[in-house]
Amino acid sequence: MAVKGSAFSLWPNPSTNTFWFSALDQRETLVYYRIFDVQGSLTRVGQAFLPGPVQVDVSGLAGGLYFLEIAGEADHELLKFVILQ
């Protein structure tokens, strides 16, 4: 689901073992992403070539609220998502 004003889309949200994200525009770019739990602890890092879609494995993470930070050449965003157990 895309958030109004967002440059990225993340789905499904909530998710269980895997979620996907992509850029809403079709510009090709390299981005770096980090996943943080609600306490601010870094749980995953990676990089991807967009526009995507990019599959992210979150199996092994506890259920709860998380934040996906995506940083690229022109965009920087923080999206929230939920993992269900």
N, C-alpha and C positions, 0 to 999 in steps of 0.2 A: 504494500500500500504506500502510495506517495503522500507525503505531507505537503500541504499548500506552501509554496515558496521554496520547496526542497529541490535540490538538483539530483537527488537519488530516490530510488524506490527499494523497499525491503519487504520481503514476503516469504513464507506466511508469518504472520505475527498475530497471535503467539505461535511458536514453533516447538518442536520436540528435539530432533537430532540434527536437523539441517535447516538453514535458511538461505535465501538468495538475495543478492542486491545487484542493482544496475544503475547506470546513469540514465537520466530522462532524456538528455540530448544524445545525439549519435556521434559526438566528438570522440575520437580515439585518444586515450590518455592513460598513463600509468598512475595508479593511486596506491596509497598505503593505508591499511586499516588496522585498527586496534579495538579489542573488546574489553570493556571494564565491567566489573560487577557493581552493585549498588554502593559498596563500601569504597569504590575507587581502585580496587586491585586489578591489575592488568591480567587478563586470562588468556588472551589469544592475540597474535599479530600475524600480518600477512601483507602481500601485495598482489595486485591484480591489474590486468589490462582491460580497460573499459572501452566501449559502452557496456560490456557484460553480456549476459548475466554471469555473476560469480557465485559459486556455491561455497558456503562456509559450514564446516562441521562443528557443531557445538555439543556433540554427544560427550558425555563425561562431565559436563557442567551441571551444577545443581539447578533445580527449578528456581525461578525468580526473575527479577528485573535486571536488565543489562543495557549497556550503552555501546553502540557501534560508532566509532570515530573514523571518518573517511577523510583523507587529506590528499589532494592532488595539486596539479599545477595552478588551477584556477579556482578550485572549490575546497572548502573545509566545512564538514558538517558533523553533527552529533545526533544520531538517531537512537531512540529507545525501543527495546523489544523485550518480549517475555519468553522465557523457556518454561514449558510445562513438563512435569514429570509424570 
